[in-house]
Structures are given as structure tokens and as C-alpha cells.
Amino acid sequence: MRLKGLIFTCLALLLVSESYAAGADTVIHTTGNPLFKHQFTADPAAMVYKGKVYLYTGHDEAPAKKSDYVMHDWQCFSSSDMVNWTEHAVPLKVADFKWAKADAWASQVIERNGKFYWYVAVEHGTISGKAIGVAVSDSPTGPFKDARGSALVTNDMTKAITHSWDDIDPTVMIDDDGQAYLFWGNGTCYYARLKANMTELDGPIQTIKLPDYTEAPWIHKRNGWYYLSYASGFPEKISYAMSRSIKGPWIYKGIINEIAGNSNTNHQAIIDFKGKSYFIYHNGALEPDAGSYHRSVCIDYLYYNKDGTIKRVIMTSEGVKSAIKD
């Protein structure tokens, strides 16, 4: 009987592995943080659409002893309860941008008029430095294709910082008046208006001064307040500022969460879903000594004070409960 049980377990694992390899949709029941345990995921971004959360992540693939990022594609997961997740076939790869050559870094997806726009950070193939591209799809799960055939932002367009990786970590929001904005940047926070087609800048690139700003901006709005959260310092914490206007002035409010264990970087997404607020981030806790190049996405609850400020997030191994049961 023990042999039969062992054979059954091995066959089950083989079927799961083949399913992932084939890119088929696979249902994953999460058991706390980190959220996914079959692969390394990083740089989360999330979108609520038609009763589901769509979670988009980077994919760390570095060998165990590699001391640098190895990232070739992005992943997509969806859930209606924050506990049971469907992993979808790989929707977008660096290779889908013919002008790019490497590095599937942080990204974000947003919906407009029934189309889904995916803003990504990659290494440009001919212009030195990082660049921001945009892909488009008719479905939140893809497949996505390059929406422009060229980069939206390249390193020669931004002069506030001299290093070559300042054009990373895009975040995007459509304001109540229909105007879309793109925020991004390492070393300084850039922002610009987007045209209604979501694939062109609409006006000059501007900068925002934020205390101890490193990277990973995330823009969201709640109850008349705009929130601009970002990674600060190094190793990174997540800090935030608030404003009554998306154009500022931005007032620094403090730290949302401390250094995420065993990872020099931190990258957050903040969403509301079925009456609760969620803080989505990554750490290096999936396996001992996994480190900064083998990160894993986690989710914990986020709470606001009566004045709109954010309480510090308590990072847990338990994660969150089913949004349906709650």
C-alpha cells in the first residue's frame, strides 16, 4: 500500500509539472505566504476586474548561486477569493518586444475600454539602459502583444538621474476625469500624462521629490486621497505620501512596511477587493537562503486610519483568508 501511495504521489507531481510546462491553466490552493511555492515570483501588480483579482508578477529564474537577476517573462494568476488562484499560460515575454533584449522587470496592467494595457520595464536592445514598453490584449490573461513596436520611454528621454536604470517600475492610473498617468523611476520618481490611446505620452516628463525614494512607485486613490507608495532606502522598505491631487503636492506620511525578509528589494501593489484592502509584496522566504534573486509574492491585509493614513502592515506567514468566507 505504501508503494502504491508513493507511485500515486509521483504521478500527481508529474502531472502538475507537465501542466506547468505546457502552460495550461492550473488551479492553486494557497496555504499562506509565500503565495506560490512551485516557482519564484516577484514585483507583483494587481488589478480588480469583473469580480476577480488578476495578479501579474515577474519570474525569477536565476540559478542557485547566481548573484544577479535572470528574468525572461511575466506570469498571470487570477482569483475570486484571494486563496484559490488560477495560473494562466505565460501571457508576455521579453522576446515579444523585438526592440528589447533582456530583463522582464516590474510591470503593471490596467484596463481601458475593454482592452488591457501592460506596462513593463526591460533592457533596450539598441538604446543604452532600461526602457518602458507597453503591450495590449483583449483579455486580462492575454496573450499580449507589443502595442507600439517601440519603447514608450527610453533612457535618453530622462535626464534627472545619470545611471542607466532609472526608467523602471511603471505604475499607471486613470483618474476620475478619464486622464491617465504613468509613474516610474529609480533614483527619482518620474511621471507623465498618457494619451487616451494609452500608448503615447501626452506632455512633458516631470519629477516628484520624495524622501529617501529608491524605486517601485505605486499609485492608487481612495476616498478623495491619492496615495503614492514607493520603495525607500536599501535594503528597501515601503514608504508613502498622500495628496489631494495626482499632481501634488505630495506629503510624506511614513513607512507602510519594513524590510521584507531575505530580500534587498521590495515591491508593492495595493488594492481593495470585496470590502477589504490588501497589501501585495515579495520577500525571499520560499526557501532558506533564497535571497534577493529568488523572490516570492505574499499578501497581507492593509488597514487605514480614520484620517486616511495607512497603518503599518504586519507581514505574516498565514497570509489572508478567503474573501468569500469573510
C-alpha positions as CSV (number, residue, x, y, z in Angstrom):
1,M,0.0,0.0,0.0
2,R,2.9,2.4,0.8
3,L,4.4,1.7,-2.6
4,K,1.0,2.4,-4.3
5,G,0.7,5.6,-2.4
6,L,4.3,6.7,-3.4
7,I,3.6,5.9,-7.0
8,F,0.3,7.9,-6.9
9,T,2.1,10.9,-5.4
10,C,4.9,10.7,-8.0
11,L,2.3,10.6,-10.8
12,A,0.4,13.5,-9.4
13,L,3.6,15.6,-9.2
14,L,4.5,14.6,-12.7
15,L,1.0,15.7,-14.0
16,V,1.4,19.1,-12.2
17,S,4.8,19.6,-13.7
18,E,3.6,18.7,-17.2
19,S,0.7,21.1,-16.8
20,Y,3.0,24.0,-15.8
21,A,5.4,23.1,-18.7
22,A,2.6,23.1,-21.2
23,G,1.3,26.4,-20.0
24,A,-2.2,25.1,-19.2
25,D,-4.3,26.9,-16.6
26,T,-3.7,25.3,-13.2
27,V,-5.6,25.9,-10.0
28,I,-3.5,26.5,-6.9
29,H,-4.9,26.5,-3.4
30,T,-2.6,28.7,-1.4
31,T,-1.7,27.9,2.2
32,G,-0.3,31.2,3.4
33,N,2.8,33.2,2.5
34,P,4.6,33.0,0.2
35,L,1.6,32.6,-2.1
36,F,3.1,30.3,-4.8
37,K,5.5,27.6,-3.9
38,H,6.2,26.0,-7.2
39,Q,8.2,28.8,-8.7
40,F,9.7,32.2,-7.8
41,T,7.6,35.2,-8.4
42,A,8.4,38.9,-7.8
43,D,7.4,42.5,-8.4
44,P,3.6,42.0,-8.0
45,A,1.0,44.2,-9.6
46,A,-2.7,43.5,-9.2
47,M,-6.0,44.6,-10.9
48,V,-9.6,44.0,-9.9
49,Y,-11.8,43.3,-12.9
50,K,-15.3,41.9,-13.0
51,G,-15.2,40.2,-9.6
52,K,-11.7,38.8,-9.9
53,V,-8.2,39.8,-8.9
54,Y,-5.7,39.5,-11.6
55,L,-2.2,39.2,-10.2
56,Y,0.8,39.9,-12.5
57,T,4.3,39.0,-11.4
58,G,7.9,38.8,-12.6
59,H,9.5,35.4,-12.7
60,D,12.9,34.9,-11.0
61,E,14.8,32.1,-12.8
62,A,18.4,32.7,-11.5
63,P,20.5,29.6,-10.7
64,A,21.0,28.9,-7.0
65,K,24.4,30.6,-6.9
66,K,23.6,33.4,-9.3
67,S,24.1,36.9,-7.9
68,D,22.1,38.8,-10.4
69,Y,18.5,38.8,-11.8
70,V,17.5,36.3,-14.5
71,M,14.0,37.2,-15.7
72,H,12.6,36.3,-19.2
73,D,8.8,36.5,-18.8
74,W,5.9,37.6,-16.7
75,Q,3.2,35.5,-15.0
76,C,-0.5,35.9,-14.6
77,F,-2.7,34.5,-11.8
78,S,-6.4,35.1,-11.1
79,S,-8.7,34.6,-8.1
80,S,-12.2,35.3,-7.0
81,D,-11.4,34.7,-3.3
82,M,-7.7,35.5,-2.8
83,V,-7.0,31.9,-1.7
84,N,-7.7,29.8,-4.8
85,W,-5.7,31.0,-7.7
86,T,-5.6,30.0,-11.4
87,E,-2.2,30.2,-13.0
88,H,-2.6,31.1,-16.7
89,A,-0.3,30.3,-19.6
90,V,2.6,32.8,-19.8
91,P,1.0,35.9,-21.3
92,L,4.0,38.0,-22.1
93,K,7.8,37.6,-22.6
94,V,10.7,39.9,-23.2
95,A,11.0,38.3,-26.6
96,D,7.6,39.7,-27.6
97,F,9.2,43.1,-27.7
98,K,11.5,42.9,-30.7
99,W,13.4,46.1,-29.7
100,A,14.2,44.7,-26.2
101,K,16.9,42.3,-25.3
102,A,16.6,41.3,-21.6
103,D,15.1,41.6,-18.1
104,A,11.4,41.2,-17.5
105,W,11.4,43.6,-14.6
106,A,8.5,45.2,-12.7
107,S,5.2,45.9,-14.6
108,Q,1.5,46.7,-14.2
109,V,-1.7,46.0,-16.2
110,I,-4.7,48.4,-16.5
111,E,-8.0,48.1,-18.3
112,R,-9.5,50.8,-20.6
113,N,-12.5,50.5,-22.9
114,G,-12.3,46.7,-22.9
115,K,-8.6,46.5,-23.7
116,F,-5.8,45.6,-21.3
117,Y,-2.5,47.6,-21.3
118,W,0.6,46.1,-19.8
119,Y,3.4,48.5,-18.9
120,V,6.8,46.8,-18.4
121,A,10.4,47.5,-17.7
122,V,13.0,45.9,-19.9
123,E,16.6,46.4,-21.2
124,H,16.5,48.1,-24.6
125,G,18.3,46.4,-27.4
126,T,19.9,49.4,-29.1
127,I,19.5,52.4,-26.8
128,S,21.6,52.0,-23.7
129,G,19.7,51.4,-20.5
130,K,16.3,50.3,-19.3
131,A,13.2,51.3,-21.1
132,I,9.4,51.1,-20.6
133,G,7.3,49.2,-23.1
134,V,3.5,48.7,-23.4
135,A,1.7,45.6,-24.6
136,V,-2.1,45.2,-25.3
137,S,-4.6,42.4,-25.2
138,D,-8.4,41.9,-25.4
139,S,-8.2,39.7,-22.3
140,P,-6.7,40.2,-18.9
141,T,-5.0,36.8,-19.2
142,G,-3.5,37.5,-22.7
143,P,-1.9,36.7,-24.9
144,F,-0.4,40.2,-25.1
145,K,1.4,41.8,-28.0
146,D,3.6,44.9,-28.3
147,A,1.3,47.8,-28.7
148,R,3.8,50.2,-30.3
149,G,6.6,48.3,-31.9
150,S,8.9,50.6,-30.0
151,A,9.6,51.7,-26.4
152,L,7.3,54.2,-24.7
153,V,10.1,55.6,-22.6
154,T,13.9,55.2,-23.2
155,N,16.9,56.2,-21.1
156,D,17.8,59.2,-23.4
157,M,14.4,60.8,-22.6
158,T,15.1,61.2,-18.9
159,K,17.9,63.3,-17.6
160,A,17.3,63.7,-13.8
161,I,19.4,60.7,-12.9
162,T,22.6,59.7,-14.7
163,H,22.6,56.0,-14.2
164,S,21.1,53.8,-16.9
165,W,18.4,52.0,-14.9
166,D,16.2,55.0,-13.9
167,D,13.4,54.1,-16.3
168,I,11.9,51.1,-14.5
169,D,8.9,50.1,-12.4
170,P,6.0,51.6,-14.2
171,T,2.7,52.2,-12.4
172,V,-0.4,53.7,-14.1
173,M,-3.7,55.1,-13.0
174,I,-6.8,56.5,-14.9
175,D,-8.1,59.4,-12.8
176,D,-11.8,60.2,-12.4
177,D,-11.8,62.6,-15.2
178,G,-10.5,60.0,-17.6
179,Q,-6.9,61.3,-17.8
180,A,-4.3,58.5,-17.5
181,Y,-1.0,59.0,-15.8
182,L,2.2,56.9,-15.8
183,F,4.7,57.0,-12.9
184,W,8.0,55.2,-12.8
185,G,11.7,55.6,-11.9
186,N,14.7,54.5,-9.9
187,G,16.6,57.3,-8.1
188,T,13.8,59.7,-8.8
189,C,10.1,59.4,-9.4
190,Y,9.0,60.5,-12.9
191,Y,5.5,61.0,-14.1
192,A,3.7,62.0,-17.3
193,R,0.2,62.1,-18.8
194,L,-0.8,59.4,-21.2
195,K,-3.0,60.0,-24.3
196,A,-6.3,58.3,-24.4
197,N,-4.9,55.5,-26.6
198,M,-2.7,54.6,-23.6
199,T,0.4,54.1,-25.8
200,E,1.8,57.6,-26.1
201,L,2.9,60.2,-23.6
202,D,0.8,63.4,-23.6
203,G,3.1,66.2,-22.5
204,P,6.5,66.6,-20.7
205,I,8.0,64.1,-18.3
206,Q,8.1,65.6,-14.8
207,T,9.7,64.6,-11.5
208,I,8.5,64.3,-7.9
209,K,10.7,64.8,-4.8
210,L,10.0,62.2,-2.2
211,P,12.0,61.4,0.9
212,D,14.5,58.6,0.6
213,Y,12.9,57.5,-2.7
214,T,14.6,54.4,-4.4
215,E,12.1,52.9,-6.8
216,A,8.8,50.9,-7.2
217,P,6.2,53.6,-7.2
218,W,2.5,52.5,-6.9
219,I,-0.3,55.0,-7.4
220,H,-3.8,54.5,-6.1
221,K,-6.8,56.6,-5.0
222,R,-9.2,56.1,-2.1
223,N,-11.9,58.4,-0.6
224,G,-10.6,61.5,-2.3
225,W,-6.9,60.9,-1.4
226,Y,-4.2,60.0,-3.8
227,Y,-1.5,57.6,-2.4
228,L,2.0,57.3,-3.9
229,S,3.8,54.4,-2.2
230,Y,7.4,53.5,-3.1
231,A,10.4,51.5,-2.1
232,S,12.7,53.6,0.1
233,G,16.3,53.1,1.2
234,F,18.3,49.9,0.6
235,P,17.6,47.2,1.6
236,E,14.1,48.6,0.8
237,K,11.2,49.4,3.0
238,I,7.9,50.7,1.6
239,S,7.0,54.3,2.3
240,Y,4.2,56.5,1.1
241,A,3.0,60.1,0.5
242,M,-0.6,61.5,0.2
243,S,-2.1,64.3,-1.9
244,R,-5.5,65.7,-2.8
245,S,-4.3,66.0,-6.4
246,I,-2.5,63.5,-8.5
247,K,-0.1,66.4,-9.5
248,G,0.8,67.0,-5.8
249,P,1.9,68.5,-3.6
250,W,2.8,65.1,-2.0
251,I,3.0,65.0,1.8
252,Y,5.2,62.3,3.2
253,K,3.4,60.1,5.7
254,G,5.8,57.4,6.7
255,I,6.5,53.7,6.4
256,I,3.9,51.1,5.4
257,N,6.1,48.0,5.9
258,E,9.6,47.2,7.0
259,I,12.2,45.2,5.1
260,A,10.7,42.1,3.6
261,G,12.7,39.2,5.0
262,N,15.7,37.9,3.0
263,S,15.2,40.3,0.1
264,N,17.1,43.5,-0.6
265,T,14.2,44.8,-2.8
266,N,10.6,45.3,-2.0
267,H,7.7,46.0,-4.5
268,Q,4.1,46.5,-3.6
269,A,0.6,46.6,-5.0
270,I,-2.3,47.9,-3.1
271,I,-5.9,47.0,-4.0
272,D,-9.4,46.9,-2.5
273,F,-11.4,43.7,-3.1
274,K,-14.8,42.6,-1.7
275,G,-14.7,45.1,1.2
276,K,-11.1,44.6,2.3
277,S,-7.8,46.2,1.5
278,Y,-4.7,44.2,0.5
279,F,-1.0,44.8,0.5
280,I,0.8,42.5,-2.0
281,Y,4.6,42.3,-1.9
282,H,7.5,40.0,-2.3
283,N,10.1,38.5,0.1
284,G,12.8,35.8,-0.1
285,A,11.1,33.3,2.2
286,L,10.3,30.5,-0.2
287,E,13.4,28.5,0.7
288,P,16.4,29.1,3.0
289,D,19.0,31.5,1.7
290,A,16.9,32.0,-1.5
291,G,17.9,35.7,-1.3
292,S,17.2,38.7,-3.5
293,Y,17.3,36.9,-6.8
294,H,14.8,34.2,-5.8
295,R,11.8,36.1,-4.5
296,S,8.2,35.1,-3.8
297,V,4.9,37.1,-3.7
298,C,3.0,37.4,-0.5
299,I,-0.3,39.0,0.5
300,D,-1.4,40.6,3.8
301,Y,-4.2,42.8,4.9
302,L,-3.8,46.6,4.8
303,Y,-5.7,49.0,7.1
304,Y,-6.4,52.7,7.0
305,N,-6.8,55.1,9.9
306,K,-9.9,57.4,10.1
307,D,-7.9,60.3,8.6
308,G,-6.9,58.2,5.6
309,T,-3.4,57.5,6.6
310,I,-2.2,53.9,6.4
311,K,-1.4,51.7,9.3
312,R,1.9,49.7,9.2
313,V,1.4,46.3,7.5
314,I,2.0,43.3,9.6
315,M,3.7,40.7,7.4
316,T,2.6,37.2,8.3
317,S,3.2,33.6,7.2
318,E,-0.5,32.9,7.5
319,G,-1.5,35.4,4.8
320,V,-5.1,36.2,4.1
321,K,-8.4,34.3,4.4
322,S,-10.9,33.6,1.7
323,A,-12.6,36.9,0.7
324,I,-15.8,35.0,0.1
325,K,-16.0,33.5,3.6
326,D,-15.2,36.9,5.1
